[in-house]
C-alpha cells in the first residue's frame, strides 16, 4: 500500500445571508482538486516530505533575508554617520571589503530551515511510530531536529544552547505557576536582569574571556573605557605590574599630556587607576557621564532601529505599507525608548565607578564593578513591562555561562565534550513538547509567535469549537453557525496546517 492515499477536501458551506461558516462535514467538489491523506500523521495535506521541504525553503529564505538586512542596514547607518557622500556608492555600501554577510546569513538560514523543516518531517514519522496524539512524537522530533545546531561554528553553539535552555526553563516556570498557583515576585523580571547584568559587567572588567568575544567587543565599543585601560584596571586589582610605557603610548595617541604625567607618577604597581586615566579625554566626571549618555545613544539608536524595522519589513511588508505612519511612529518610539534604557545603563555604570573613586576610595576592588552593574541596571524600568522579561532572558545565558566558566576555573564544576549538543537537544525537545501540548499557557508571546511563524500554524477554531465541528453529523439541520474565523495570511508550511480554512469575504 502506498504511503499516501487520495482523499477529497471538505470545507464547511458558507451562509450567504450572514456571511458566516456553517459547521457540517459534507464533501465539497467546488475546486475539483485532489489532496493526500498522510498515513503517518493522518493529516489532509501534501506529502509530508514535500511539506517539510517547503517549510525549509521558506524559513531559510526569511532567516537569510533578515540577517543580511541587519548587516546592510547597519552599514548604511555607519556610512550616513561617517561619510554620507559614499551612501549611494554600492562599492562602499555592499562591497565585500566592508560587508561580509553571506556566511553568517547562510548559517542562520540553515539553522531555522533545518529546525523547522526537520521537525515537520520527524514529527510525521514519529506519529506513525507512537500513534496520533502521543506526546512522545513532539519530544523525539524536537530532539532529532537539534542537528540544526551544526550550522553554527563551535564558538557560538554553547551560547545558542543556553539561550534555548533558558526558554525551556521559562516554560517550566509558567507551567509550575499555573499548576501550583503561586504568586510570582513583583518586578521579578527587573531583579533577574539586575543580577545577570551585574555578573556580565563584572566579567566585562575582570573576566572578559568568559564572555563571547563579539559580545565583549560590543560592550567596549558602546562604553567609554578603552581596552588598554580595562587591562590596566584588571592588573591593578590582581596585583600585577603594569606596562607603563604601553599606557603612556596609548595616552599619547589620545593627545592628553596631563594623563601621561599622572601615569608616570603612578608607577607599575598602583593601588587604584584614577578617573583621569579611565576617561582621559574628559577630566570632569560629571561631564564625562553626560557625554557617555549622549555618545551611547548615538551609537545604539541605529542598532535598535535596525532590530525593530528589518524583521518587520521582511515578514510583514504589506502590513507596513497599508499603515506606514502607524508602524513607523511606533517603531521609532520603541527604538528610542530601548536606546535610552541602554545608554542610561552605560552612563550610570560609568558614573558609579567614578563616584566610588571620588569618595575617598584608596584601593580598587573587583566587587565595585559587580555592585555598579547591579545598581545601574535599575535603568531596566525605563523599558516597558513586556520587554523586561525578554531582556532578562537575553542576559541570563551570558551571565550563566560566564559564572559557569569561572566556577570551572576554580574546579567547583566540570564541563564535558559536546555538552552543548546534549543541552540544545534537551531544550529544543522540551520546547517542542510545550509548543504542541501546552502552547498558550506556558510559552511567552514572543517565542510562541516565532514558532507559529516558523511552522505557519493557524488555529481556525478554538479547541471546543473544533471538537464540535468534528463531532457534528454530516446532514444535521441544526448545525451551529460560527462567525468567519480570522486566519492569518501567512503561507502554509507544515503538513498539519494545510487543511486550514481561509476567511471568506464578508458582505
C-alpha positions as CSV (number, residue, x, y, z in Angstrom):
1,X,0.0,0.0,0.0
2,X,1.3,3.5,-0.8
3,X,2.2,5.9,2.0
4,X,-0.3,8.5,0.8
5,X,-3.8,7.9,-0.4
6,X,-6.1,10.3,-2.2
7,X,-8.9,12.0,-0.4
8,X,-11.3,14.8,-1.1
9,X,-11.1,18.1,0.7
10,X,-14.0,19.1,2.9
11,X,-15.0,22.7,3.5
12,X,-17.9,23.9,5.6
13,X,-20.5,25.8,3.4
14,X,-21.0,29.5,3.8
15,X,-24.3,31.0,4.9
16,X,-24.7,33.7,2.2
17,X,-27.2,35.7,4.2
18,X,-25.0,36.2,7.2
19,X,-21.5,35.8,5.8
20,X,-20.6,33.1,8.3
21,X,-19.5,29.5,8.1
22,X,-22.0,26.7,8.9
23,X,-20.5,23.7,10.5
24,X,-21.1,20.4,8.7
25,X,-18.9,17.8,7.1
26,X,-20.5,17.3,3.7
27,X,-17.9,16.8,0.9
28,X,-17.4,19.7,-1.5
29,X,-16.2,19.3,-5.0
30,X,-16.1,23.0,-5.8
31,X,-12.5,23.1,-6.8
32,X,-12.3,19.6,-8.1
33,X,-8.8,19.1,-6.8
34,X,-7.4,16.1,-5.0
35,X,-5.2,16.2,-1.9
36,X,-3.5,13.5,0.1
37,X,-4.0,11.9,3.5
38,X,-0.8,11.0,5.1
39,X,-0.8,7.6,6.6
40,X,1.9,8.6,9.1
41,X,0.4,11.8,10.7
42,X,-3.2,11.4,9.3
43,X,-3.4,15.0,8.1
44,X,-5.1,16.1,4.9
45,X,-2.1,17.7,3.2
46,X,0.6,17.4,0.7
47,X,3.1,14.5,1.3
48,X,5.0,15.3,4.5
49,X,8.4,15.3,2.8
50,X,7.2,17.9,0.4
51,X,5.6,20.0,3.2
52,X,8.9,19.7,5.2
53,X,10.9,20.8,2.1
54,X,8.6,23.8,1.6
55,X,9.0,24.8,5.2
56,X,12.8,24.5,5.0
57,X,12.9,26.7,1.8
58,X,10.6,29.3,3.2
59,X,12.3,29.7,6.6
60,X,15.8,29.6,5.1
61,X,14.9,32.4,2.8
62,X,13.3,34.5,5.5
63,X,16.2,34.0,8.0
64,X,18.8,34.7,5.3
65,X,16.9,37.9,4.4
66,X,16.6,39.2,7.9
67,X,20.3,38.5,8.8
68,X,21.5,40.1,5.5
69,X,19.1,43.0,6.1
70,X,20.6,43.6,9.5
71,X,24.1,43.9,8.1
72,X,23.2,46.1,5.1
73,X,21.1,48.5,7.3
74,X,23.8,48.9,9.9
75,X,26.4,49.5,7.2
76,X,24.0,52.2,5.7
77,X,23.7,53.9,9.1
78,X,27.5,53.8,9.5
79,X,28.0,55.5,6.1
80,X,25.4,58.1,7.0
81,X,27.3,59.0,10.2
82,X,30.9,58.8,8.9
83,X,30.8,59.6,5.2
84,X,27.4,60.4,3.7
85,X,28.8,61.0,0.2
86,X,29.5,57.3,-0.2
87,X,26.0,56.3,0.8
88,X,24.9,55.8,-2.8
89,X,28.2,54.2,-3.8
90,X,27.4,50.4,-4.0
91,X,31.0,49.5,-3.6
92,X,31.1,51.2,-0.2
93,X,27.6,50.1,0.8
94,X,27.7,46.4,-0.4
95,X,31.3,45.8,-1.2
96,X,32.8,42.6,0.2
97,X,35.6,44.5,2.0
98,X,33.0,46.4,4.1
99,X,30.2,43.9,4.3
100,X,30.7,40.2,4.9
101,X,27.3,38.6,5.4
102,X,27.0,35.7,3.1
103,X,28.4,33.0,5.5
104,X,26.6,34.4,8.6
105,X,23.3,34.7,6.7
106,X,23.5,31.2,5.3
107,X,24.3,29.8,8.8
108,X,21.1,31.4,10.2
109,X,19.1,30.3,7.2
110,X,20.2,26.7,7.6
111,X,19.7,26.8,11.3
112,X,16.0,27.8,11.1
113,X,15.3,25.9,7.9
114,X,16.6,22.6,9.3
115,X,15.0,23.1,12.7
116,X,11.5,23.8,11.2
117,X,11.6,21.5,8.2
118,X,13.4,18.7,10.0
119,X,10.9,18.8,12.8
120,X,8.0,18.7,10.4
121,X,9.4,15.6,8.8
122,X,10.4,13.8,12.0
123,X,7.1,14.7,13.7
124,X,5.2,13.0,10.8
125,X,7.4,9.8,11.1
126,X,7.1,9.7,14.9
127,X,3.3,9.9,14.7
128,X,3.4,6.6,12.7
129,X,5.6,5.0,15.3
130,X,4.0,6.3,18.5
131,X,0.5,6.9,17.3
132,X,-1.6,10.0,16.9
133,X,-1.8,12.2,20.0
134,X,1.2,10.7,21.7
135,X,3.3,13.5,23.2
136,X,6.5,11.4,22.6
137,X,6.3,12.4,19.0
138,X,7.0,16.1,19.8
139,X,9.8,15.2,22.2
140,X,11.6,12.8,19.9
141,X,11.1,15.0,16.8
142,X,12.4,18.0,18.7
143,X,15.5,16.2,19.8
144,X,16.2,14.9,16.3
145,X,15.8,18.4,14.7
146,X,18.5,19.7,17.0
147,X,21.0,18.8,14.3
148,X,20.4,22.3,13.1
149,X,23.0,23.4,15.7
150,X,25.7,22.1,13.4
151,X,25.0,25.1,11.1
152,X,26.8,27.3,13.5
153,X,30.5,27.3,14.4
154,X,31.6,25.7,17.7
155,X,32.2,29.1,19.3
156,X,28.5,30.0,19.1
157,X,26.9,26.7,19.9
158,X,27.1,26.9,23.6
159,X,25.6,30.4,23.6
160,X,22.6,29.2,21.5
161,X,22.2,26.1,23.6
162,X,22.0,28.2,26.7
163,X,19.5,30.6,25.2
164,X,17.2,27.8,24.1
165,X,17.6,26.1,27.5
166,X,16.6,29.3,29.3
167,X,13.4,29.4,27.2
168,X,12.6,25.9,28.3
169,X,13.1,27.0,31.9
170,X,10.6,29.8,31.3
171,X,8.0,27.3,30.1
172,X,8.6,25.1,33.1
173,X,8.2,28.2,35.4
174,X,5.0,29.2,33.7
175,X,3.6,25.6,34.0
176,X,4.6,25.4,37.6
177,X,3.0,28.8,38.3
178,X,-0.2,27.6,36.7
179,X,-0.2,24.2,38.4
180,X,0.7,25.2,41.9
181,X,-1.0,28.6,41.8
182,X,1.8,30.6,43.4
183,X,2.2,34.4,43.2
184,X,5.3,35.5,41.3
185,X,7.6,38.1,42.8
186,X,6.7,41.6,41.9
187,X,9.2,43.1,39.5
188,X,11.0,39.8,39.5
189,X,11.9,40.3,35.8
190,X,13.7,43.5,36.7
191,X,15.5,41.8,39.6
192,X,16.6,39.0,37.4
193,X,18.0,41.5,34.9
194,X,19.9,43.3,37.6
195,X,21.6,40.2,38.9
196,X,22.5,38.9,35.4
197,X,23.8,42.3,34.3
198,X,25.9,42.6,37.5
199,X,27.7,39.3,36.5
200,X,28.1,40.5,32.9
201,X,29.6,43.8,33.9
202,X,31.9,42.1,36.4
203,X,33.1,39.8,33.6
204,X,33.5,42.8,31.3
205,X,36.2,44.2,33.5
206,X,37.7,41.3,35.4
207,X,37.0,38.1,33.3
208,X,36.5,39.1,29.6
209,X,37.5,35.6,28.4
210,X,34.3,34.3,29.9
211,X,32.1,36.4,27.6
212,X,31.6,35.8,23.8
213,X,34.3,37.8,22.0
214,X,31.8,39.7,19.8
215,X,29.6,40.5,22.8
216,X,32.5,41.8,24.8
217,X,33.7,44.0,21.9
218,X,30.2,45.4,21.6
219,X,30.2,46.4,25.3
220,X,33.7,48.0,24.8
221,X,32.6,49.9,21.7
222,X,29.5,51.2,23.4
223,X,31.2,52.2,26.7
224,X,33.8,55.0,27.2
225,X,36.7,52.9,28.5
226,X,39.3,51.6,26.1
227,X,40.8,48.1,26.1
228,X,44.2,49.1,27.4
229,X,42.6,51.0,30.3
230,X,40.5,48.0,31.2
231,X,43.6,45.8,31.1
232,X,45.4,48.2,33.5
233,X,42.5,48.2,35.9
234,X,42.4,44.4,35.9
235,X,46.2,44.1,36.5
236,X,46.0,46.7,39.3
237,X,43.3,44.8,41.2
238,X,45.2,41.5,40.8
239,X,48.4,43.0,41.9
240,X,50.2,42.5,38.6
241,X,52.7,45.1,37.3
242,X,51.5,47.5,34.6
243,X,53.3,48.2,31.4
244,X,53.8,51.9,32.0
245,X,55.4,52.6,28.6
246,X,52.5,51.0,26.8
247,X,49.9,53.1,28.7
248,X,51.9,56.3,28.1
249,X,52.0,55.5,24.3
250,X,48.2,54.9,24.4
251,X,47.6,58.2,26.2
252,X,50.0,60.0,23.8
253,X,47.8,58.9,20.9
254,X,44.8,60.4,22.7
255,X,46.7,63.7,22.9
256,X,46.4,64.1,26.7
257,X,49.7,65.2,28.2
258,X,48.2,65.6,31.7
259,X,47.2,61.9,31.8
260,X,50.7,60.9,30.7
261,X,52.2,62.6,33.7
262,X,49.7,61.0,36.0
263,X,50.6,57.6,34.6
264,X,54.3,58.2,35.2
265,X,53.6,59.1,38.8
266,X,51.5,56.0,39.4
267,X,54.3,53.6,38.6
268,X,53.9,49.9,37.7
269,X,52.1,48.8,40.9
270,X,49.3,51.3,41.6
271,X,46.6,50.6,44.1
272,X,43.9,52.3,42.0
273,X,43.6,53.6,38.4
274,X,42.3,57.2,38.8
275,X,39.5,58.8,36.8
276,X,42.0,60.9,34.8
277,X,43.2,57.6,33.3
278,X,39.7,56.0,33.0
279,X,38.4,58.8,30.9
280,X,41.4,60.9,29.8
281,X,39.6,63.0,27.2
282,X,37.2,64.5,29.7
283,X,38.7,65.2,33.2
284,X,35.3,66.2,34.7
285,X,33.4,63.0,35.9
286,X,30.0,64.8,35.6
287,X,30.6,66.0,32.1
288,X,32.0,62.6,31.1
289,X,28.9,60.8,32.5
290,X,26.6,63.0,30.4
291,X,28.9,62.6,27.4
292,X,28.7,58.8,27.8
293,X,24.8,59.1,27.8
294,X,24.8,61.1,24.5
295,X,27.5,59.1,22.8
296,X,25.9,55.7,23.7
297,X,22.5,57.0,22.4
298,X,24.1,57.9,19.1
299,X,25.8,54.6,18.8
300,X,22.8,52.4,19.8
301,X,19.9,54.1,18.1
302,X,20.8,52.8,14.6
303,X,21.1,49.3,16.1
304,X,17.7,49.4,17.7
305,X,16.1,50.9,14.5
306,X,17.6,48.0,12.6
307,X,16.4,45.4,15.1
308,X,12.9,47.0,15.1
309,X,12.3,47.5,11.4
310,X,14.2,44.9,9.4
311,X,12.2,41.8,10.7
312,X,9.0,43.9,10.4
313,X,9.8,44.7,6.7
314,X,10.9,41.2,5.8
315,X,8.0,39.4,7.5
316,X,5.1,41.9,7.3
317,X,6.0,44.3,4.4
318,X,2.4,44.6,3.2
319,X,1.1,45.3,6.6
320,X,3.6,48.2,7.0
321,X,2.7,49.6,3.5
322,X,-1.0,49.6,4.5
323,X,-0.4,51.7,7.6
324,X,3.1,53.1,7.3
325,X,2.6,56.1,9.6
326,X,1.3,53.9,12.5
327,X,4.1,51.3,12.2
328,X,6.7,53.9,11.6
329,X,5.8,56.0,14.6
330,X,5.5,53.1,17.0
331,X,8.8,51.6,15.7
332,X,10.7,54.9,16.2
333,X,9.3,55.4,19.7
334,X,10.1,51.8,20.7
335,X,13.7,52.1,19.3
336,X,14.2,55.4,21.1
337,X,12.9,54.0,24.4
338,X,15.2,50.9,24.2
339,X,18.1,53.1,23.3
340,X,17.5,55.4,26.2
341,X,17.5,52.4,28.5
342,X,20.8,51.1,27.3
343,X,22.5,54.5,27.1
344,X,21.3,55.3,30.7
345,X,22.8,51.9,31.8
346,X,26.2,52.8,30.3
347,X,26.2,56.3,31.8
348,X,25.1,55.3,35.3
349,X,27.7,52.4,35.3
350,X,30.5,54.9,34.5
351,X,29.1,57.4,37.0
352,X,29.0,54.9,39.8
353,X,32.6,53.8,39.3
354,X,33.7,57.5,39.2
355,X,31.7,58.3,42.3
356,X,33.4,55.5,44.3
357,X,36.8,56.9,43.3
358,X,35.8,60.4,44.3
359,X,34.5,59.5,47.8
360,X,37.9,58.5,49.2
361,X,38.4,55.0,47.8
362,X,42.0,54.2,48.4
363,X,42.3,50.7,46.8
364,X,40.4,49.3,43.8
365,X,38.1,46.3,44.3
366,X,36.7,43.9,41.8
367,X,33.3,43.8,43.7
368,X,32.9,47.5,42.8
369,X,32.2,46.5,39.2
370,X,29.6,43.9,40.3
371,X,27.8,46.4,42.5
372,X,28.0,49.1,39.9
373,X,26.5,46.8,37.3
374,X,23.7,45.8,39.7
375,X,22.7,49.4,40.6
376,X,23.0,50.7,37.0
377,X,20.6,48.0,35.9
378,X,17.8,50.0,37.6
379,X,17.5,51.6,34.2
380,X,15.6,48.5,33.0
381,X,12.5,50.1,34.4
382,X,12.7,52.6,31.6
383,X,11.7,49.8,29.3
384,X,8.0,48.8,29.1
385,X,6.9,45.9,31.2
386,X,6.5,43.4,28.3
387,X,10.2,43.9,27.3
388,X,11.8,43.4,30.7
389,X,11.3,39.6,30.9
390,X,12.7,39.3,27.3
391,X,15.8,41.4,28.2
392,X,16.3,39.4,31.4
393,X,16.2,36.1,29.5
394,X,18.6,37.5,26.9
395,X,21.2,38.4,29.5
396,X,20.7,35.3,31.6
397,X,22.5,32.8,29.3
398,X,25.6,35.0,29.0
399,X,25.7,35.6,32.8
400,X,25.2,31.9,33.5
401,X,27.9,30.9,31.0
402,X,30.4,33.4,32.5
403,X,29.7,32.2,36.0
404,X,30.0,28.5,34.9
405,X,33.4,29.1,33.3
406,X,34.6,30.9,36.4
407,X,33.5,28.0,38.6
408,X,35.2,25.6,36.3
409,X,38.4,27.6,36.7
410,X,38.1,27.1,40.4
411,X,37.4,23.4,39.8
412,X,34.0,23.7,41.5
413,X,32.3,22.5,38.3
414,X,33.3,20.5,35.3
415,X,32.4,20.6,31.6
416,X,32.4,17.7,29.2
417,X,32.9,17.5,25.4
418,X,30.0,18.2,23.1
419,X,27.8,19.0,26.1
420,X,26.2,21.9,24.1
421,X,24.6,19.3,21.8
422,X,23.0,17.4,24.7
423,X,21.8,20.7,26.3
424,X,20.4,22.0,23.0
425,X,18.7,18.7,22.1
426,X,17.1,18.5,25.5
427,X,16.0,22.1,25.4
428,X,14.5,22.0,21.9
429,X,12.8,18.7,22.7
430,X,11.1,20.3,25.7
431,X,10.2,23.5,23.8
432,X,8.5,21.4,21.0
433,X,6.6,19.4,23.6
434,X,5.3,22.6,25.3
435,X,4.5,24.2,21.9
436,X,2.3,21.3,20.8
437,X,0.9,20.2,24.1
438,X,0.6,23.4,26.3
439,X,1.3,26.2,23.9
440,X,-0.9,29.1,25.1
441,X,-0.3,28.6,28.9
442,X,3.4,28.1,29.0
443,X,5.2,29.8,26.1
444,X,5.9,33.6,26.1
445,X,4.1,35.5,23.3
446,X,7.4,36.2,21.6
447,X,8.6,32.6,21.4
448,X,5.0,31.4,20.6
449,X,4.9,33.9,17.8
450,X,8.2,32.9,16.4
451,X,7.2,29.2,16.4
452,X,3.8,30.0,14.9
453,X,5.6,31.8,12.1
454,X,8.2,29.0,11.5
455,X,5.5,26.3,11.3
456,X,2.8,28.5,9.7
457,X,0.4,27.5,12.4
458,X,-3.1,29.0,12.1
459,X,-5.8,27.9,14.5
460,X,-9.1,28.2,12.8
461,X,-11.4,27.4,15.7
462,X,-10.8,27.2,19.5
463,X,-10.4,23.7,20.7
464,X,-14.0,23.2,21.9
465,X,-15.4,24.6,18.6
466,X,-13.1,22.3,16.6
467,X,-14.3,19.3,18.6
468,X,-17.9,20.4,17.9
469,X,-17.1,20.6,14.2
470,X,-15.5,17.1,14.2
471,X,-18.5,15.5,16.0
472,X,-21.3,17.3,14.0
473,X,-23.4,14.9,11.9
474,X,-22.9,15.5,8.2
475,X,-26.5,16.2,7.3
476,X,-27.6,17.8,10.6
477,X,-30.2,20.5,10.0
478,X,-29.2,22.2,13.3
479,X,-25.5,22.7,12.5
480,X,-24.2,25.5,14.6
481,X,-23.2,28.7,12.8
482,X,-20.0,30.4,13.7
483,X,-18.6,33.7,12.6
484,X,-16.0,33.5,9.9
485,X,-12.7,32.8,11.7
486,X,-9.8,35.1,11.4
487,X,-7.0,33.4,9.6
488,X,-3.5,34.9,9.1
489,X,-2.4,35.5,5.5
490,X,0.8,33.5,6.1
491,X,1.5,30.8,3.7
492,X,1.2,27.2,4.9
493,X,4.4,25.4,5.7
494,X,3.8,22.3,7.7
495,X,1.5,19.5,6.7
496,X,-0.6,19.7,9.8
497,X,-1.9,23.2,8.8
498,X,-2.6,22.6,5.1
499,X,-6.2,21.9,5.7
500,X,-6.9,25.3,7.4
501,X,-9.9,27.2,6.2
502,X,-9.4,30.6,4.6
503,X,-11.5,33.5,5.8
504,X,-14.4,34.3,3.4
505,X,-15.1,37.9,2.3
506,X,-18.0,39.2,4.3
507,X,-20.6,41.3,2.6
